[in-house]
């Protein structure tokens, strides 16, 4: 069942004018998801555009994504974006495509784009 879907399109949340704050905000957002009860978790987190780069960052953010994945949140990463950024190795998530992404977005209860 597809419930809420989190859609990430950048490596930060907020304005590109303040990337340091944006990095803190995305870490805080993913951390907060990890501390949510299972019933409140999204069924999917989708990473495309610049957010595909998040799968290469081995830090606290990666740890939180791995925990969400362990808790049965499906993390999908746009394959075209991975190719564009020449990313070969994912630390978490599954390579997907726009056909699957569009289907999930269309069938979700709600799309959350922080």
C-alpha positions as CSV (number, residue, x, y, z in Angstrom):
1,X,0.0,0.0,0.0
2,X,1.3,3.4,-0.9
3,X,0.7,5.9,1.9
4,X,2.5,9.3,2.2
5,X,5.5,9.8,0.0
6,X,8.4,12.1,0.8
7,X,9.9,13.7,-2.4
8,X,13.4,15.1,-2.1
9,X,14.9,17.1,-5.0
10,X,17.9,18.7,-3.4
11,X,20.7,17.9,-0.9
12,X,19.3,20.7,1.3
13,X,16.0,21.9,2.5
14,X,15.2,25.6,1.9
15,X,17.0,28.2,-0.1
16,X,20.2,27.7,-1.9
17,X,21.2,31.1,-0.4
18,X,22.0,29.4,2.9
19,X,23.3,25.8,2.1
20,X,24.7,25.3,5.6
21,X,21.3,25.8,7.2
22,X,19.7,23.7,4.4
23,X,22.0,20.8,5.3
24,X,21.0,21.0,9.0
25,X,17.3,21.1,8.0
26,X,17.5,18.0,5.9
27,X,19.4,16.1,8.6
28,X,16.8,17.3,11.1
29,X,13.9,16.3,8.9
30,X,15.2,12.7,8.2
31,X,16.2,12.3,11.9
32,X,12.6,13.4,12.9
33,X,11.2,10.8,10.5
34,X,13.4,8.1,12.2
35,X,11.9,9.1,15.5
36,X,8.3,8.8,14.2
37,X,6.1,5.9,15.1
38,X,5.9,3.2,12.3
39,X,2.3,4.3,11.5
40,X,3.5,7.8,10.7
41,X,6.3,6.8,8.4
42,X,6.0,7.4,4.7
43,X,5.8,4.3,2.5
44,X,8.4,5.8,0.2
45,X,11.1,8.4,0.0
46,X,12.0,9.4,-3.5
47,X,15.3,11.1,-4.4
48,X,15.7,12.7,-7.8
49,X,17.5,15.6,-9.3
50,X,20.3,16.8,-7.0
51,X,18.9,14.8,-4.1
52,X,20.3,11.6,-5.8
53,X,23.7,12.7,-4.5
54,X,22.5,12.0,-0.9
55,X,23.1,8.2,-1.5
56,X,26.9,8.9,-1.6
57,X,27.2,10.8,1.7
58,X,28.3,8.4,4.5
59,X,27.5,10.3,7.6
60,X,24.6,10.7,10.1
61,X,22.2,11.3,7.2
62,X,23.1,7.9,5.7
63,X,22.6,6.2,9.1
64,X,19.1,7.7,9.3
65,X,18.2,6.6,5.8
66,X,19.4,3.1,6.5
67,X,17.3,3.0,9.6
68,X,14.2,4.1,7.7
69,X,15.0,1.5,5.1
70,X,15.3,-1.1,7.8
71,X,11.8,0.0,9.0
72,X,10.4,-0.9,5.6
73,X,10.4,2.6,4.1
74,X,11.2,2.1,0.4
75,X,13.9,4.6,-0.7
76,X,14.0,5.1,-4.5
77,X,16.6,6.9,-6.4
78,X,16.3,8.2,-10.0
79,X,18.6,6.2,-12.2
80,X,18.8,9.0,-14.8
81,X,20.0,11.3,-12.1
82,X,22.6,8.8,-10.8
83,X,23.9,8.5,-14.4
84,X,24.0,12.3,-14.8
85,X,26.0,12.7,-11.6
86,X,28.1,9.6,-12.5
87,X,27.2,7.9,-9.2
88,X,27.9,4.2,-9.4
89,X,27.6,3.1,-5.7
90,X,24.6,3.6,-3.5
91,X,25.0,3.5,0.3
92,X,21.2,3.0,0.6
93,X,18.1,2.9,-1.6
94,X,17.1,1.2,-4.8
95,X,17.7,2.5,-8.4
96,X,14.3,3.5,-9.9
97,X,13.0,5.2,-13.0
98,X,10.5,7.9,-13.8
99,X,7.8,5.4,-14.8
100,X,7.9,3.9,-11.3
101,X,8.3,7.2,-9.6
102,X,5.2,8.7,-11.4
103,X,3.2,5.7,-10.6
104,X,4.0,5.9,-6.9
105,X,3.3,9.7,-6.8
106,X,0.0,9.2,-8.6
107,X,-1.1,6.4,-6.2
108,X,0.1,8.0,-2.9
109,X,-2.2,9.3,-0.3
110,X,-0.1,12.5,0.0
111,X,3.2,13.8,-1.4
112,X,5.3,15.7,1.1
113,X,8.0,17.9,-0.4
114,X,9.9,19.6,2.5
